[in-house]
Amino acid sequence: MSLYPINLDLKRKKCVVIGGGKVAMRKVKTLLKAQAQVTVIAPSLTASLAELAKAEAIFYKSKEYVYGDMAGFFLAVCATDSSLVNAAAAKEAKEKHVLVNVVDQSVPSDFMVPAQVSRGDLLLTVSTGGKSPALARQLRLELEKEYGDTYGTLLDIIEKVRLELKMVLGESKARETFWQQAMNTKILAFVKQGKLEEAEAEVRNAIDSFRSKS
């Protein structure tokens, strides 16, 4: 399968999860992290999902899925333990042009959710096209070890410096050239060692050096 990689902005988008088990809980957690408005449709919930419903972090409809439940949603996840229910819900989602993911692959999904590592705004993902979830998990574990929380902090530093850089370098092409030269292995080595002050100093030194040459 040839997949088109994409990161979706789900903030305030209406999303629905069909199912109330452990798999559904994992999907709900990911959607909530993306700040989606999540509705769960299931006759019963795990304790964790029940807590989210009680806290009004999700909307809960205590019922079996029936045709018509997909109306008004942007994205749907079919996560029941019944292939027949998942297939029926997915069929309606496709009819209504709702993006759909089916966890048991009983019918083709519009998208797959890759294994992911999140470090602040840094998001690293691994996908095997559904051929080997075990390999994707193993690679995710390796990425977790390789890229610690300091990489997320580096992004915060870069964002701050970028705002300052606009005042120093007015042309976007000049800023692009700067970042291509500045983001070197020395800075990344500092980050990996947890030396964020040194990494920021290196970036600022690169600005001064670039400015003197331009």
Secondary structure, DSSP 4 states (H G I P E B T S, - for coil): ----------TT-EEEEE--SHHHHHHHHHHHHTT-EEEEEESS--HHHHHHHHTTSSEEEES---TTTTTT-SEEEE--S-HHHHHHHHHHHHHTT-EEEETT-SS--S----EEEEETTEEEEE--TTS-HHHHHHHHHHHHHHS-THHHHHHHHHHHHHHHHHHH--SHHHHHHHHHHHS-HHHHHHHHTT-HHHHHHHHHHHHHHHHHH-
